[in-house]
Amino acid sequence: MRRFAHNLTELLLRDMTVPWLPMRLARTTHALVLALALAPATARAAEGDAKAHSAPDSGHESATFAAKKQPARSKAAPQRASTKKTRSTKPQQPPNPTVRRTTAGPGVTEPPEPDSPELQALRQAEKDLFGPDESVTATEGCPPELLPGSDGPVVLSSGLPPAKAAPRPEAPAPKLDFVSSLRMPDVPVKWSTRILQYLDFYKNDPRGRAIVAIWYRKSGRYEPMLRGVLRRHGLPEDLMWVAVVESGLRPTVYSPVGAAGLWQFMPESGRLYGLVVDRWVDERLDPVRSTHAAAMYLQDLHRRFGTWELALGSYNMGYGGMLASIRKYNTNDFWELSRHEAGIPWETTLYVPKILALAVVAKNPEVFGLATLTRDPPAEFDEVDVVPGVSLESVAKAAEVDVSDIEQLNPQLLASRVPPRAPSRAAAGFWTIRVPKGHAAKVDANLAKSRAAEPELVAYTVRHGESLADIASAHGTTTLELARHNALTSDEAVRPGFLLMVPPRRRPAPTTEKVVVAVPVDLGPPAGHDRRYYQAVPGDTLEGVAGALSVSADDLRRWNGLDPRARLHAGMTLMALVPSTQALPHVRTLTDDHVRLLVVGSDAFFDHHEGQKGRVRVVTVVRPGETWRTIGTRTGLSLGMLERINRRSRSTPLEAGERLVVYVPASQVASQPKPAAEEEDTGRAPLEPPAPEDLPSVSPEGAGNEEPQPQSAVPSK
């Protein structure tokens, strides 16, 4: 069935996929690409488009996918302040007007294909339908001696400019006598051999008939909603088949690169068109809201290019890439671009005729054997307004249905719970969710009782420096309970700004124990400043902590003796000097009243840390004939620990009268009087040890033998 000619060889067809990678990456940084893509000429064009641009109708969508209005309900329960819709079914966040103006100008996106079984089968069939013309080779016209296989690099040139090659015509279309009698969709269709080939495939090939039958059956669930939304935006209703090709009509599908939903929006692109995408809600999975966003996007693309072939091609390959192709080949005819070598991606040359052919098939079900097919019934539901934080389990109990029924109607709610805070544009502070048709009154009547049976939870914003364990302890619960209430995965770390559902705060038990903080020097705060202490949590960075404390990263590094290249670790406590008037409500910090400050290397520092181990730091005088090993035996320290304490190698000989620092059990020297301090060269006053002969002998296995003796230890002399 390889009857269509193409100007590219099989090798070039494969190579064409390479430039798609930047477009895939650009999808995730949509706003940046929009700015970079603006050239002076296109900026002027975008300005002209902006003047002609008008926002779509902001009215509310139907309460059912079948576009049936639901009657207003009485205020039967305190959960609902009003039966009036508090939230449009359009995206709750306003779409970015600048982005919409520039989308009607340049930019780059590319929705990757989801892994749908029907789409996989269709792509496999397309390899047979539209394989490269085997008669066209990369060596066409070359002398035999220059064909592949010659040794060494070869350059073929006549010294004359290359002759302009005429476009190779497409292969003849199949003979389809029924085409002239077909009803046409409301999307303009310009007959091409590829469209006719798809029609032949859908009508006469068993694979094509099976694929189109599945899609036609599944489309019954969403068709009323899709057509209704497209109609509200003044667009051709048969653009609904774009969603079929994008996702196979699976609203919860994610692609490997992160595109999601019926229309396969990437997260940033979805946000730019008004969709909420966070850990609680992903409106790309909401069939109605994502369709509104897609309608605005398609509307902007058509406003830019003027034909639906170019608009649809841009939806697939990115409109920046489409503009570049138009300028390169100096034609705005999609079908002409699809014939040129490297004109547009191979996938895009099939994407547009595939959609248009599906629209024709759907208009003529009897011709394509679909008339007797039983289609899925339209999804019908009621909408109810609930306060933030309500679990879908409570809603299901109130509606007297299974929780899976509620989850299926609300796939955008990722945690099986309404988000802890109301949508920003909902004046009444409610979330609108869907329940099975005819069950709204039950929810109104029973939700308060259903919620009363659940643990009381309130919204809480995670602060910088807080871990899940800290939050659980402060609220009298466990990390497992918090994870369950908030649908946290085992490997998911809470981040500053996260919204969590937690039990009401309980007053923590008073404690007099202070947090010990080691600092390089005891920096007194300058006038008008206070010392604040931040306890690091996993995932913290120097720049992130500095930003949270409103200080510079360099200052924070100097105050704490940090290496800016190294990572922060949980258990570290950083000191910062902040203005006394500086409020840090979103950061968990301690004040001087809650910490015990220890200067590294001071007597207090060693007394604290060695005291926790039941030891005392003393300075011992080396006796005549003593070695590292005998001192280790006498003090109970390993040779490695003696090296570590005194910062010198055991291989260096000891001189009688030398002083070494040792850590000995406190119980062994408790009876010895503490001598007066003597200043050392370091400026610190260490403890004067008792006479060596008064120190008891301690076995090597005693306290303080923290490090095993290395196998390569140098024997004492």
N, C-alpha and C positions, 0 to 999 in steps of 0.2 A: 504493500500500500504506500510505498515511498514514491508518491507521484508529484510532490511539490518541490520545485527547485528553490534553492537558496544560495546566495552569493558567498556564504562562508563555508570553509571546510570543516570537517569534524574537529580538527585540532583547534581552529579558531573558535568554534562554538564552545568548546570547553574553556578556552582562555577568556571568553567574554564574562565568565562568572567572577573573575578576579576583581574587577572594579566594583563589584557589588558590596564588598566588605566595607569600604568607607561609608556607603549609604546605609548599611545596617547600623554602623556605629553612630552615624549622624542621627538616626531615629531617636536614640537615647539622649542626644544633646540638641534637640530640635531648635530651641530658642537661639543657641549660639550659632548654629548653621544658618538660621534665617538672617542674622545680622551679618555674618561673613559673606553671604551670597548676594547681598545687595550691591549692585553696581550703579553708577550715576544714572544711566539710562533707565534701568529697571526701577530705580527709586522714583524717578519721575513718573513712570508708568503706574507704580503702586500708589503714588499720591493721587493720580487721576482716578484710579479704581476706588480709592478710599472715599472720594467725594460721591461716587455713584453707589457706594455700598450701603446697604441698610440692614439692620438686625432682623433676624427671623422673628416670627410671631412668638410672643412669650406666654401665650395662653397655656392652660393645663391640658395634658394628654388624657385620653380616656382611662378609666379605671380598669379596663380589661384589654387584653391583646386583641380582642374582637371589636374594640373601639365602642363598647357599650357604656353609657353613662350610668353611674349608680346613684340612687336617690340619697338625699342627705339623711343622716341618722341623728337621733336625739342624743343629748348629753347624758348618757345613762350611767357613766362611771367617772370617778374623779381623775382617772388616767387621761381623759381627753377633755380639753377645755372647750373645744368647738368641733362640730362636724365639718366645718369648712376646711377644704384642703389647705394645709399649712406649707405644702411643698410641691412645687411643680414636678412633673415627671421628666422635664428637661433637666440637663445637668445642673446640680445645685450651685456650683461655682460659676460665675459669669465667664464665658470664653474670653480669652485675651484679644481685645480689639486690634492691637498692633499686629498680632500674629495673623489674625484673619485678613487684615489688609495686605500683609506681605505674602500670605498664601495665595491671595489673588494676584501676587507677584511671585518672586523666586523663593526657592527653598529645596531641601532634599529630604526625602523619607523613603523607606522601603519596607512594607509589611512582609515579614517572612511567612512562608507557607506553613500552616499547621499540619500536623501529622494525622489527617483524617483518612479512614480506610477508603472512602469513595474517591478522595483526592489522590491517594496513592495509586489506586487502580486507573484513574484517568491519566495521571502523569505517565504511567507505564504504557498505556495505549497511545499516548501522544508520541512516544518514541517511534511507534510504527506508523502513525498517521503523518507525522511531520519530520521524519528523518532527513538528514542532509542529502541533497542530490548527488548520487555517487558519480555522476558524469562531470561534476565540477571539482577540480582538484587544485591544490595550491601550486602545482607545477605546470598548469595549462599554458601552452604557448612557448615553453622553454625548449631549447635544442636538446637532443638526446644526451649529449655529452655533459649537460649541466643538471641532469636529473639527480635525485638523491642517490647517494652511493659513491659519488666522486670524492676523492681524498682532498682534504684541505678546504678552506673557505673559498667561495667563488662569488664574484660580482658580475652581474649581467647588466650592461648598460650600452646603449647605442649613442649616447651623447645628446639625444634629442629628448624634448619633454615628452612625458608619457601621453599617449593618445587617450582621450576621454572614452571610457567604456560605457556602452549603452546599458541601462539596467536590464538585467536578465528577467524576462517575463515569468510570471508564476505558471506553475503547471496547470493544465486544463482542469476545470472543476468537474466534479462528477455530474452525471446527468440526473437531475432531480426534477422530474416532470411536475411534481406536486407543489413546487415552490411558488409558482405564480398564483396559486389559490390560497396561500397561507394568510392568516390574519397577522398583522404586524403589531409589535409592542409600541408603547408610547416613547421609547428611546429610539431615535432615528437610526435606521440600519442601512448601511451602504453595502450592498452585496459584494463579498470577496470570496475567493476560492477557499479560504480557511473557514469562513462562516459556513459555507456550503458543505465543506468536508465534515465539520462538526455535526451539522444537521444529518448528514448521511450516517455518521457514526452513531448518533443518538437514535436513529430510526431503524437502521439495518444491521448494526453490529450487536451481538448479544451482550458484550461488555457495556457498550453505550446504553443499551436499553435498561440494563440492570442499574447502572449508576443514576440515570435520570429518573428512574422509577423511585429509587430510595429518596432522592432529593425532593421530588415532587410530593411524595407522601409526607416527609418531614416538614415541608414548607407550610403545610396546613396549620401547624401550631402557631407560627409567627407571621404568616402572610397578612392577616388583617391589621396587626400592629405595625408592621413594616410599611405597608402601603399607606396607612393613616398618617404616620410620622412624615414620610416623604411628601405626601400631599400637603400637609401643613406647611412645609418649607417650600412649596411651589416647585417640586422636582418631579421628574418622571417616576411613576410608581414602580416601573419595572426595573429600577435600579436596585430593588430588593435582592436581585440575583447576584449582586456583588458580594453580599454577606454569605451566600451559598458557596461561592468559589473561595472566599477567604477562609471560612471556618467549617464548612459542611453543616452549617446551622447548629453548631454546638456552642452555646453561650459561655460555657465554663472552660473552654480549651485554652491552654497556654502553649505557645510555640517554644522551641528550645532557646530562642534569643530573648524571650520575655514578652512578646506580643500576646494579647489576650482578648477573648470575647468574640462575639459574632463578627465584629468588624476588624479584629486584630490590631487594635491600637497598642503602641508602645506606651509605657507609663508617662513619659514627659509629653508626648503628643496628646495623650488623653487629657492631661491636666490643662494643657494649653487650650483645649476645646471644652473646658468646664467640667471634666470628670474628676471626682474625688478618688485618689489612689493612695491609701495608707494601710497600716496593719489591721485596721478594723473594717474598712470599706474599700472595695475595688469596683467602681462603677463601670469599668470596662466590661464587667461580667453582667451588668444589668442590661437586659435586652432593650428596654425602652430608652434609658438615658444614653446608652452608647449609640443607639440609632439616631437620636437627635444630634449627637456630636458628629457622627459620620455624615449626616445630611448637611450640616454646616460645612464640613470639610469638602465634600463633593461640590457643594454650591460654590465655594471659593475657587476650587480648581476649574470649574466650568466658566466662572467669571474671568479667570485668567486666560484660558486657552480658547474658549468659544465653541469647541465641539466636544461631544461626549466621548469620542474615541480618544482624543488627547487627554481629557480629564481622567478617564478610567486608566489609561496607560500611566499617567502621573501618579495615580493612587497606588499603582503597583511598583513603579520604578523610582518614584521621587520626582517632584516637579522641577527641581533644579537640574537633574539629569535630562529631563525631557526638553527643557529650554536649551540646554547645551547642544542637544542633538538637532533641534530646530535651527539653531544658528549655524551649526557646522555644515549641515546639508542644505540650508537656505530653503527649506520647505516646511510648511505647517500641515501637511497631509500625513496623517498617521500611517496610512497604508503604504505611502511612498517611503516613509522612514523605515517601516518594517521590512522593506525589500533591500535597503542599503546595507553594505558590509559595515558592521559595527554601528549601525544606525541606532538601534535601541536593543536592550537585552532580549535574548531569545525567549525568555519566559514571558516578557511583556508582549511580544508579537503574538503569542497564543492566548494571553490573559484576556485581551479585549474581545476577540472573536468568540472565545469560550463563553463570556458573559452574554454577549448579544445573541448567540445561538440558543442559550438557555432561555432567554426572554422570549424568543420566537417559539420554542418548544412549549413553554407554559401557556402561550396564547392559543395553542392548537393541540390540546391534549388528545383529541380523537385521532389526529393524524399520526401521532407518535405512540399510540397504544396506551395512553394514560387515562382515558375517559372512564374506564371501569375501576380504576384504582381507588381504594378507600383511603382518604387523606386523614392525617392526625387532626383531631378536633382542635379548634382554637383554644388557647389558654385563657380561661376566664377567672377572674378573682375580684374580691373586694379589697378596698384599702382602708386601713385604720391608722389612727395617729396614736403613738405611744411615747411615753417619756423616755429620755436617754437611759441606757444601761439595762433595759429589759432583755431578758434572755428569750430566745426563740422557744425554749422549752416551756416557759411560762405562757407565752402566747398560744402555743399548741394546746396546753392544758385548758386554757380559757376557751379556745375555739372547739375543743373536744375533737381534735384531729391528731394524727401522728406528727411528730416534730419534723420528720422528713418531708411532709407536705409543705410545711412552712419554709424549710430550707430550700426546697426546689423552686419555690416562687420568689425567693430572695437570695439568689446566688451571690450577690454582691456583699453580703454580710459574712465576712471571713471567719469570725469567731463565734458563730451561732448566737450572737448577741447584738442588740442595737448598740452603737457606739456610746461611750460614756457621756458625751456632750452633744448637744443639739446641733444640727447643721447651721452653718453661719448665717444663711439667708432665711431660716425659718423663724419668723417673728414670734410665734407662739411657743417656741422651744420644743417642738415635737419632731419625732421621726415618723415618716409615713412608710408602713410596711404592707405587704400583700398577704392576704389569707384566702383560703378557698372560698369560692363564690357561695354566698348565703350564710357565712359564718361570722360576719362582722358584728352583728348584734350580740352574739355569744361572747365575743372578745370584750365588747364594751361592758357587758354585764358581769363577767367573771374574772377579768384580768386583775383587779385589785385583790381579790381573794387568792388567786393563783400566785401572785407575787408575795403575798404575806407568808406563804409556806416556804419561801426561799430565804437564805441568809441575807441580811441587810448588807448592801454594798454601796460604796460611794466612789466617785471619780477621784483619782489622785494622779498628779503629774510628777513623774520621776525627776528628781533634781540631780545636778552634777554631784558626783561623789557618792551616790547611793547605789547599793546593790540590792538584789531581790531579797537577800537575807536581812539587810537593814530594814527594808520596808516591812517585811513579814514580822520582824521583831517589834517594830514600832506600833504595829496594828494588832498584835496579839494573835497572829496566825502563823502558818507554816509556808515555806516556799512552794510545797506541793499544792496547797490550796490556792495560792495566788496563781500558780501556773494553770490550774484547772479553770479558775474563774476567767482567765484572760487568754485561754487557748495558746499558751506559750509552749513552744517545743523544748525538748530537753537541751538543745544546743543554742537556744536563742537567749542572748544577753539583753537585759533592759538597758535602754539608752536614755540620756537626758532628754526630756520632752515627751517621753512615752506617756500615754494615758493608760492607767490601769484601774480596774475595779477592785477595791479593797474594803475590808470591814471598817466601820467608823473607828477613828483613832482612839486608842486607849491611853490613859496617862501612864507613861513609863515609870517603873519603880525608881525611886530616888537612889542615886549612887554617888559615893564620895571618891571612887577610884578615878584617878586622872589618867589621861592618855600620855604616855611617855613619847616625847619628840626629841630626836637627836638633831642638832644643828651644828654647822661648822663654827660659827661664832654667835655670841649672844647679841643680836642686833636689837638695840632699843628703837622703838618706833619714833620717827620724827614727829614734830608737832602737827597735830591735826590728823594723825594716822593711827591705825590700830594693827596689831598682829592678828592675822587670821590663819587658821590651819586647815588644810584640805587633805583628807585621807583618800589616796588613790584607789580606784577600782579597776578591774580588768577592762582593757580597751582604751584607757586614758592615754592621751598624748600630752606632751609639754605644751604644744600650741593650744590644744583644746582646753586644758586646765587654765592656762593664762588668759584665754579669751573669756572663760566663765568668770574668772576673778577680776576681769577688767584691768589686767596688768600686762606688761610686755613679757614675751617668752624669755628674752635675754635677762630681764630683771629676776624673773622666777628662777632661772638657771643659776644666777650669781648668788642669790640669797640662800640657795640650798645646795650649792656645790655639785651641780648635775652636769652630766655629759649630754649635750643636745642631740647627739647621734644615737644614744641608747634609749631603750624603752623604759617607761614607768611600769612599776609592778605593784600589785595589790599588797597592802601592808606598809607602803611608804607614806609618810606624812609630810606635806610641803608647807612651808611657811611663806606667807605673803604679807607685804605692807600695803594696806589699802586705806583710802581716806575714811575718816571716822563717819562721814556722812554717806558713805557708799552702802547702799542696800543690796544684799545678795539673796533675794528670796528664792531663786532657782538653783542655789548651790548649798550643799550641806557642808558647813564649816564649823570649826570650834574656835573659842576665844581663849585668852590666857587663863581664864578661870577654870577651864576644863582640861588643861594640859600641864604636864611637868616638863619643863625645858631642860635638856641636858646638853652641854657643850661637849662635842666629841673629844675624847682624850682627857677630860677632867676627872678629878677624883670621884665626883658624884656620878659621873658616867660609868666608871668601872665598879664603884660600890653597888650601883643599881643592878647592872647586868651580871656581875659575878655573884652578888648577893642572892639573885634568883636561883643560882645553882649551888648555893651554900658554900661559896668560896670567898676568899679575901685576897686582894692583890697586895703583894708585899715585894720588897726588894731584898734579895739575899746576896751576901758577900761570898765570893768563891773562896773556898778553903784551899790551902796548899795541896796539890795532888788531885784535886777534884776534876772530873771530866763531865761532859754533857750527860753521859749515861748515869753517873753516880748522882748528879743533881736531879735527874729525872726520877731515879729510884727514890731519892730522899723526899721529893715533893709530890710524887705520884703523877707526874706529867710525862707524856710521850716525848720522844726526841723531836718529832714533827711539831708538837704543840710548843715546845721550847723555842724552836726556830721561828714559829709563827708569832709568838709573843715578842721576842727580842729582835726580830727582823735581821737575823744573821744566820749563816750556815753552821751546822754542827761540825763541819770539817775544819773550822777555824779553832785553833787551840785557845784554851782559857788560861788566864793569868790569875795568880792568887791575888785577892783583894778586889778583883773586878766585881761589878754589881750586875746582877741579872734580875729581871722581873719574873716572878713566879706567881701562880694562883694556887693557894693551898686551902684545904677545908677550914672553914671558920671555927669549927669545934676544936681544932687542934691548936689554935692560937688564941682562943677566947680568954684564957687565963693570963696571957702575956700583957703587960702594961703597954699602952700605946705611946711611943716616944714622940718627941717634938718633931715637927716637919722640918725638912731641910731643903732649901732651894736647889734645883738641878739646873743644868744648862738649858733645859727646855722651857724654863720659866714656870713650871708647874711644881707644886710641893707634894711629892709622893710620900707614902707612909714609910717611916723608918722601920726596918724589920728587927725582930729580936735577934739575939746572937745565934749564929748558925748551930752551935752545939745545943741550943735550947729547943731547936725545931725537932719534932718527933719524926722518926722515919716512917714513910708511908709506902705501901707496896705499889708496884706499877699498875696493879689493877684497880687502884683506888680512884676516888673522884678526880676529875680533871683529865683523865687519860682519854682525850676526845678523839685523837687521831691515831690510827695504827702506825707502828714503826715501819717506814718504807723498807722494802727488801734490799734496796741498794744503799742502805745507810752505811756511812763510813765508820768503821769501828773506832772506839775511843782508844787513846794511847795509854 
